[in-house]
Amino acid sequence: MQLALTDDELAFREELRAFFRREIPADIRNAYRQGQEIGRDGFVTTQRILNAHGYAVPNWPVEWGGRDWTPIQRHLWHDEMQLASVPEPLTFNANMIGPVIAHFGSQELKERFLPATANLDIWWCQGFSEPDAGSDLASLRTTAVRDGDSYIVNGQKTWTTLAQYADWMFCLVRTDPNAPKKQAGISMLLFPVDTPGVTVRPIKLIDGGYEVNEVFFENVRVPAENLVGQENQGWTYAKFLLGNERTGIAGVGATKVRLWLAKEYAREAGLLSDPLYTARIAELENELLALELVQLRVAAGSSDGKPNPVSSILKLRGTELQQAVTELLVDIAGPQALPVEGDTPDWERHSTATYLNYRKTSIYGGSNEVQRGIISGTILGL
């Protein structure tokens, strides 16, 4: 397979590079590169700029803001956005609920939600995981009982990322508790987070951050018109959504930027004369180059639109490399990685928190243990 970019693709890449650096505010990109908080306003500002120029949701149908790009162009868009340290379009909007509504929603739901979702006028959060239904999502117990023109929702969700910023939630609920299979009898509902009966409670993480939440539902009334697709078909929509969630988790471009920063910090600390550090950095660079070639091969071979099992390799190895680079940054920071007050540079003080936070990458989007099972069965035939 020919993996070299064509002249047209090279020109497309240069166009993206120029746009990202010209149009996205430098203060947002610099803060994002350094792992600093940009807050809700930073994400909204960025996504609205991208959306105004057709760069927010290129994977959507063209009529709803998508672009008629080749798989290689989509790959370049995502990679160059990461290399430029541009905050990516909010995944809950762009990669999760947006494609689900575009594919399964009624025309009324599409007109009502898709433009606002693309422009981040609505910030969505994901109501999937529960205390006893995480990896085994089909065991969810949050119920929705039909009551006239509404559903009454009761139950609990957990690990709900950025619910503190969210306007609306897309939520999996059990509408038929007597279904013969646990995957059956599940539906997807949409409702505002400030609906009476919804309570959001923060979960403080080991890194000291506030990123995820518990969400409780007590007799929450949701209009039946906010049902996505058909009742009891939510598992189909959830599988479609989770497939989109895994797209880009490898984060090759973002890891390349973080490794480049690690080299700069190591140079400033005089560690590039240490053969252990230079060997470690060189190994990570080679691993990233190999993964980048696999990513390009997957993009080049996905013209039929079918999922490629090799994407499990991308997810598995990509998240391992993300974790390896965050560990390298902690080691470079040394004792200054301890979260103490003083004149310690931000990157040093934040390196431990980032390292701890990135433990999650090998779990979400399908744990790496699950990916190994997919690789052994579908690729190796074991």
N, C-alpha and C positions, 0 to 999 in steps of 0.2 A: 504493500500500500504506500502511495506517495504521501508523505506527511509534510512536505515543504509547502509553505503558503504560496498561492498564486499572486501575480502582480495586483489583481483586483483586491484580494484579501489583505495584502500588505497595505494598500491604499486605505482600505476600510479600517484597519488597525490604527493607522496614523490619524485618521479622522476622529476616531474614538479618543485617542490619547490627547489630541489637541482640545477636544470638547471638554473632557473631564477636568483638565487643568485650567481651562479658560473660564468655564461656567460655574463650577462648584467652588464656593468660597474657600480660600486657602486656609482660613482659620479652622474651618470644620474638618478639612482633610488632614491638617497637621495634628489636631487634637485626636482624631480618629486613629491616625498612624501611631500615636504615642499611647494608645489605649486609654485615653482620658474620656470622661463622660461628656457626651454631646447633648444628652437630654432629648426629650420629645421634640423640642423645637428644631434641633439639628437634623433629626431624621425627617421631619415634615418638610423643612426647607429644601433639603436635598432631593427628596422624592418628587416634590412639586416641580423643581427645575428639570429633573429627568423626564417627568411626565409631559411637560410642556414641549419637549423636543422629541418625544416618541421613544425615550430610552428607559422608561420605567417598567413596562410589562411586555417586552417583545415576544414572550411565549404565549400571550393571549391571542384569541382570534383578532384579525385585523380590524373588524368592525368595532371592537371594543378597546382599541389602543395598541394591538399587537403589531408586529412587523413581519413581513414575508421574507424572513432571513433564512439562510441555509444553517444547518447545524454548526458549521465552522464559524459562521458569523456570530451565532449565539454564544459559542464558546469564547470567541475573542472579546465580545462585549462583557462577559462576566469576568474574564481574566484581567482585562485592562482596567476594569472598574476597581478590582481588588488591588492591582499594582499601583493605581493612583490614590489608594486609600480613600476611596469614595464610599460612604456608607451605602450599603446595598438597599434596594427597595425592600420595605418591611416584608419579611418572608410570610407572615400570617396573611397579608393582603395579596402579595404578588404571586407567591408560589403555592398557597394553600386554598383559602376560600375563594379567591378570584377565579382560578381555573375551574373549581367545582361548580360555582354558580354559572360560569360561561358554558360549561358542558352539560349540567343537569338541571339548572334552574329554569323556571318559567320566564317568559319574555318580560313579565312584570318585575320579577326579581332582578333580572339582568339590567333593565332600565333604571331600577331603583337603586341598585347597589354598585354596579361595576364602575361607572365613572367616578363615584366618590371613593371607591376602594383603590382605584389606580392612582388617584390624586392624593391619597392619604387624608381625605376629608373625614373618613371613618378610620379609626385605628382598631383593628380586630385583635382579639385574643382567642386562644384555642381551648375549648372545654372538652378535653378528651380523658386524660389520666385521672384515676381515682385512687384512694388509699389502697384498695385491693384490686385495682385494674390498671396496671401500667404496661408492662410487657405483654400481659394477657389482657389486652384492651377489650376483647369481646365479653369479658366478665363484668363489664360496667353495670352499676345498679341504680344510677340516677334515673328516676321515672318521669314520664310525661303522660298524664291521663287526659283524654279528650273531654272537654266540658263545653258543649255548644260550639262556638266559633273560636275557642281558645284551647290551649293545653295548659295544665297545671303541673309545674315542674317541682320536684322535691329530690334532694340528694346533695352530693358534694363532689367537687373536683379538686385536684391538687397539682402542684408544680405548674401552675398556670403562669406562663412567662409574660411579664410586663402587663399584667392585668391592671396595675395601678395607672397605666397610661391609656388603657383601652376605652373605647366608646361602645363597642358591640362585641359579643361573643358568638362564635359558631360552636354549637354544643351537641355532643352525642348523648342521646337519651334512650331509655328503653320504653317503647310504646306498646309492646306485646310481651308481657312477662311469661306467657304460656307458649311462646314459640318453641318448636321442637329442638332447635339448635341455638346455642348462645349467640352465634353470629347473626341470627335472624331476629326480627322484632326490635331492631334498633333504627332510630330516625335521627335526622339532623335538623336542629332548630336554630334560628337566629334571633337574638334579642339584645337590647341595650343593657350594659352593665349596671346602669343606675335604675333598672326596673325594680319596683318594690319587692322585697323578699330576697334580693341578691346581696350577699355580704362578702366582701373581699378582705382577707386577712393576710398580711405579709408573712413570709417565711424568711428568717434571717439565715444566710448561708455561712459555711465555715470560713469563707474568705471575707466575711463581714459585710457583704453586699446585700442588696434587696432587689432581687431580680424575678423571683417566683412567688407565688401566692397560693393560699387555699381559698376556694370560693364555695360558699354555701347557698343553697336554694331552699327557700321555705315558702311553699304555695306561690311560686312565681307564675304569673299569668302571661302566657305568650300567645299572640294572635296566630290562628291556624294558617293564615296567609304567609307566615314566616317559616313554614316548613319548606326545606329544600327537597325538590323532587317529589318522590312518593313516600308515603308512610311505610315504615318497616324496611326500607331499602338503604338505610344509613350506612350499613357496613360496606356496601359497594362504593359509596361516596368516600368513606373513610380510607379505603384501600387506594383509591385514586389519589386522594389528597396526600397520603403518606408517601406514595411514589414520587410526587412532585417535591415533597419536603426533602427527600434525599438528594435531589439534584443540587450539585455544587457544594455539598458538605465537605468534600475533600479540601476545598479552600487553598489550592496550590498557590495562587497569586498572593493571597494574604500571608501565607507562611513564608513565601519568598521575601516579602517586605520585612517580616519579623526577623528572619535570619540575617538579612542585610543590616538591620539595626543591631542585632547581636554582634556582628562583626565590627561595626563601628564602636560599640561600647567596649568590646574586647581590645580593640586597638587603643582606645583612650586609657584603658586600665593596664596596658603593657602586656596583655596576655597572648598576643599573637606570636610572641617569641617562644611560647610554651608549646612544644610539639603535641602534647595531649589535646590542647584546645584547637590547634590548627587541624589536627587529624579529625577531630570530632566535627568541626565545621565543614571540612571537605567532604566527609561522609554524608552529612545532611544535604549538602549541595548536590551530590551525586544522586542521592535518593530522590530529591525533589525533581531533578532533571528526568529521571526514569519515570516518575509518576506523571510528570507533565506530558511525556510522550504517550503514556497509556491514555491519559485524558484526551489528547488530541486524536488518538486512534478511535476512542469511543465516539467522539464527536463526528469524526469523518465517516464512521460506519453506522450512524443512526438515522439515515435518511428515510427508512421505512417507518419511523415513528414508534417502533417496538422497543420495550425496555431491553437494555443490554446487561446481561449478568455480570459483565466485567465491571460495571459501575460499583458492584460490591467490593471489588479490589480497591477502587478509588476511595470509597468511604472508609474501608478498613485501614489502608496504609496512610491515607491522607490525615485521618484523625490521630494515628500514631505519631506522625511527623509533627503535627501541631503540638502534641504533648511534649515531644522531644525538644522542640525549639523553646517552649516555655520553660522547660527544666534547664536548658542551657542558659537562659537569661538569668534564672535564679542563681546558678553557679557563678556566672560572671559578676553578678551583684555582690556575691559573698555575704558577709555579715550585714552589709547595708540593705539586704533584702528583708531584714526584720522590720515589721511595721512599727517604727518608732518615730517620735516627733523630732524635728530638727531640720537641718539643711540638706538632707538627703535628696538627690534628684528624683523627680517623679517616677521615672522608669524603674529605678531601684526599689523604691518604696512599694510600687505596684506590682513588681515582678512575682512576688509570692502569691498575692491575690489572683493574678492572672493564671499562674500555674495551677492553683487549686480550682479555679473556675473551669479550666480546660479539661479537668477530669471527666466532665460530663460529655465531651464530644464523642467518646467511644461508646456511649450509651444511647443518646437520642438518635432518632432517624433509623432505628433498627440497630440493636447493640452489635458490637463487633463479633461477639460469639455467634449471633444470628447470621452475620455476613460470612463467617467462616463456614457455616453450614450450607449457605447458598453456593459459595465457591466450590465446596467439595462435591456437592450434588449436581450443579448445573454446568460447571466448567471442567472439573476433574473427573466427573462421572463415578465418584466413589460411593 
